[in-house]
Amino acid sequence: MKYRLILALLAVTATVSWAQTAGKVTLDGMINEGEYKTVEVKNEFTIAARLSDDKSTLQVAIKGPTTGWMAIGIGTLKMNGSFMILGYVADGKPSVSYELGKGYSHAPTPAPGASAFVSETDGVTTLEVSLPALSYVKDGVLQVIGASGPKDDFKSKHTRRTALELKL
């Protein structure tokens, strides 16, 4: 009887612990199973997104094969008008820039309430971002662009890119 009670208590404890961590995004440079609601793979990029329960916070991530920069843009399927987050790791030091797409270019822009984390492991760079959702999600759909480049900078041209719509 005691054995069954102990097993039941352990099962309840494990379930509660899992429920408290499942579905929460941690900006740690990893796209873990269950962390994001939507995960898509396209053109060697993995792109993930989740909208908070109250729909006020958007969390997005991108990872792909590069030892240079990684970028994710939200709000449009093109650079022009896209809110972009770029990141790279050089000599173990992460660098992140928030930028606004202008035509075929981009320039730094304020990003109040945004936070990001970039990591590089074994030739794969992962960028995770949390920011106010504002008007990026329309009718449950998020338009996303992704790109990567071979250098540790925010200005070199991309060598790989993609665009897609994520259903949240």
N, C-alpha and C positions, 0 to 999 in steps of 0.2 A: 504494500500500500504506500509506504514512504517513497519507494522507488518511483512509482507512477506519479506521485505528487511532485517529486523533484523534476522528473521529465516534463511534466506539464508546466511547471514554473519556468524551466529553461526555455521551453518552446514559446511561451508568452513573452519572456524577456527578449529572445531573439527576434520575434516578430515586431515588437515595439521598437527595438533598436533599428531594424531594417526600415520600418515605416518612417522613422525620423530622418533617415539619410537618403532614402530613395527619392529621386526626382529633384534633389537640390543640386544646383550647379556650384561647383567649387572651381575658382579660377586657379588651376594648378598645372596647366599645360597638358592635360589629358582629357580625352573625350571618352568617359567611362560609360559602360552599359547602364541604361536607366537614368542617366544624368540629363539627357536632352530628350524632348518629346519627338522631334523629327531629326533624322540623320539620313543624308543622301551622299552618294559617292558619284562623282562625275569628273572626267578628265584628270584622274589621279588625285583629286582633292576629296577629302571627307569634310562635309559642311553640316553643322548641327545647329539647331535652334530650339529655344524654349521661351514661352511667354509665362510670366508669373501668374499665379492664380487670380490675382486682382488686376491683371493685364497692364500693370504700370511699369514693369521691368522686362526688358528683352535681354536674353542671353544668347549669344551666338559664338560659334567656334569654327575654325578651319584648320586643317592640317594637310600637309603634302610633302612630297620629296624635294627638299631644298635645304641647303646650308646657308642660303641667303635670306632675303626678306619674304614675308608672307603678308597678304592683305585680304581683308574682307570689306566689301562695300554693301551698304543696305539702303533700301528705299527705291532703287531703280535697277534695271537690267543693263545699264550702261554706266560708264564713269561719270558722265555729265550729270550733276545733281546728286550723286551718290555720297552718303556720309561714309567715309572710309577710315578704317583703322589699319595701320601698317605696323609690323613688328619684325625685329630680328635679334639675334644673339651674337655678339662679337666679343671674343676673348672672355666668355662666361658672363658678360654683362648684357642684360636685356634692354632693348630700346623700343619705345612705342611712340607713334605719332597719330594724332587724330587730324583728318584732312577732309576737305570738301572737293569733290570732282568738279572740274571746270573744263568743259570741252574734252580734249584728250590729255589733260593734265590734272594736277591737284595741288592744293596749297593748305598749309596748316589752318585749322579752325578751332575755336573754343569747343570744349566738350564737357559742359557741366554735368556732373553726376555719373560720368562714364569712368569705368576702370577696366584695365586689361592686363593680361599676363601672357608672355611669350616664352616658349621653351624650344630647345633644339636637342634632339637625341638621335644618334645613329643616322644622320642624314635626313631626318624628318623634323620640320618645324611646325609647331602648333601654336595658334593664337586664339585666346579666349577673351570674350568681351562681355561686360554687363553694362547696360545703359538704360536710361529712361525710354520707354517704348514710343512715346510721342505719337507720331502718325505713320510710323514705318510699317505697321501691320494693317492691311486693308482687307476687310471681309475674311479674316483668318489666314491671309496669304502674305508672306514676306518675300519681296524680291531681293535677290542677293547676287553679288558678283564676287568672284575670288580670283586672286592672281598671286604669282610668285616670281621671284627673280633670283639670280645667282649671287648677287653681291649683298654685303651688309651695309645698306644705305637706303634712303627713302626716295631716291631720284632715278635710279637705273630702270631701264625698260623691262617689262615683264617678259618672261620666256614661256610662261604657261598661264592660261586664264580660262574662266568658265562663267556662266550665268545660269541661274535657275530660280524657280519659284518654290518656296517651301510652304507646305500647308501646316499651320499650327493648330 
